């Protein structure tokens, strides 16, 4: 079997500029942390930087789409959720509301748009990368919708019929030379999914949105591993992030 790498699996994403890993510098306000990959998308599109990866976790919050921010009573609902320790942040990427926090790891893959690269290719890339990571933990993940899960989609990664990874994309710049692609994956590592799902349901109820989600439609990497992992949340998330970083750096041939 050929090695799993950019050259063999996704040759269209080989660019003259090398891939890099970008980091969020400083401790600025929450919305800037959540939307940092959008800034990277602009920089890649303008040619300021080359193709890049961004791996991060944010403080606890709910992240909603621009469309959802137009729901009725949204600003009042934001205040209610913020008072409960769940601030609500708006971003351009994503299908619908998702929880974020120290137990969630996000992977953003950002690159110039190339001829022959399609929306499905971006999802397949994300799923291939995260499936490889999960296989390292002895998990066989498959793609598909999971009824009852928040931000459901055809390119979820699921284990045992429960959603473990969500994916989304944003393409910016249209057909211009400055067009760029942001492909984003959200891995649920270790968090209280009952509480997180309840907060999303609360937001929707306050905004007169009848849609509600089921906490057990999703799972976390911690729950998938069970007693095989006695680490604290902080140590476990740090280990998963390091594994993801090393695996993606090898895949994209990033040195350093």
LINFENCOR-V750820 format. One record per helix or strand. SS is the DSSP state (@ for helix, = for strand). FROM is the first residue (numbers start at 1). TO is the last residue. If there is no record, write none. Layout:
{{SS/FROM/TO} {SS/FROM/TO}}
This chain:
{{@/6/9} {@/11/13} {=/20/22} {@/30/34} {@/36/46} {=/52/56} {=/61/65} {@/68/70} {@/74/83} {=/88/91} {=/98/100} {=/104/112} {@/119/136} {=/142/143} {=/157/159} {=/162/172} {=/180/188} {@/193/206} {@/215/217} {=/218/218} {@/221/228} {@/233/251}}
